[in-house]
Amino acid sequence: MSGGTAAIDGDREERVRMKKIWAVGILLCGFAAAQSSQLKQSSILRPASPQSVCAFLSGQMQSALPQVPTLCSGKQEVPGYYDITVFSPKDALEGDMRRAWSSALFQSLEATVSEKSLNGACSTKEPSCSVSVSDSVLAREGIYYSIILDKGNISSVQAEVEAFHGKEFSDPWYLAWWATLMVGKESDHPKSKENAELIAKDACEDYVQANSTMFRSRNKPAPSCSVLLATDKAIYIELDFSDLFGALTSDTSVYFAKTIGRAFDQTGYDGQVIVKSPWETMSDGAEQRVYYTIPIPDLEFLSDEILSGARSEADSHVLFVSLYRGEGQTTKSELIRPDQKNELIFRNAAVVNVKFGQGNKVSLQTTDGAEWQLSEENLIRCGVSPGSGVTIIAAPAQPPSLSVQQNGQGCRLDAAFLGGW
């Protein structure tokens, strides 16, 4: 019996020993898993701080252009969102260093997005970076440029540059970056419709005066210059010439830039200059006219380019004609000319007048010179009123479309083209 009891006791001890080994194994596995989890968490690097982003960005600027000081301030007041302020205590954006300093800025912004040591800061969706840019002159006037810096925005700029076969520091690269920057041009000064109209009145007088010699030499009257539409945010100025020839030969960008562009340069207003002539009957019986628009921000850009010496007047004129001048409603009964039937046409405009007719019908007149008819329900659905921004699209073999911006989204109107107004 004692031998059997000893065997049983030995088996019991063996089972106890195996349970202890099994328990220790479980503890070791749990410890190893915890260690592995900690290692994985430590390998996920936190995005660099806004101060680190600034240190990198300003370092890039100083390396590229040491003769012009660049300061940078970074802070985070909202989770997942960095405020980055880039500032030069010199006249860097409107003086003779304009092209050099802004090019260094654009290059540095591109480098910031792709910099691996920042661990995704200003590259991924969080943290996103809002970059504000100014210099000594602009800061005194309360003017600054802002841009949301992330990989998506930078990729869009680079895609536009590639579409024009541009490279870093080329003119397409420079213009694409400035176009992006101009979208975010802001003013700290309060804006009002009345203030916009006062500035426009002075700008009109300056334009007519600057062109007075040319008008006299051609024995032509000066165009009437007036405000077509004004809001708290935008101004639309109309130059109405007495004939086709006067309007056709009015595209001297230097006068537009140095008068109207300069007048609105440090105001923060959006809008357009509209140049038009009366309707005239052509040999085929069709009624046509000259009608083109120039965005006021583009005139501001050309003004700064000319006055800073970054671009000659001749080069500015080429840029004005090839890139910034957009055609409006030049035909009376058709939205586009016969020779444009196979083209894709985009126009950006604003609603000038809303006219209520009989029944449920409403007509809209837009700053591109077109008139549209729609229902009152459509008007209410999309929140259309004078000053609303609209986009007109005419595609081959498709009816034209008219859409309005509502809460940051496009709202398409069920509208029919009536004619030129």
Secondary structure, 3 states (H helix, E strand, C coil): CHHHHHHHHHHHHHHHHHHHHHHHHHHHHHHHHHHHHHHHHHHCCCCCCHHHHHHHHHHHHHHHCCCCCCEEEEEEEECCEEEEEEEECCCCCCCCCHHHHHHHHHHHHHHHHHCHHHCCCCCCCCCEEEEEEEEHHHHHCCEEEEEEECHHHHHHHHHHHHHCCCCCCCHHHHHHHHHHHHHCEEECCCCCHHHHHHHHHHHHHHHHHHCHHHHHHCCCCCCEEEEEEECCCEEEEEEECCCHHHHHCCCCHHHHHHHHHHHCCCCCCEEEEEEECCCEECCCCCEECCEEEEEHHHHHHHHHHHHHCCCCHHHHHHHHHHHHCEECCCECCCCCCHHHCCCCEEEEEEEEEEEECCCCEEEEEECCCEEEEEEHHHHHHCCCCCCCEEEEEECCCCCCEEEEEECCEEEEECCEEEEEC
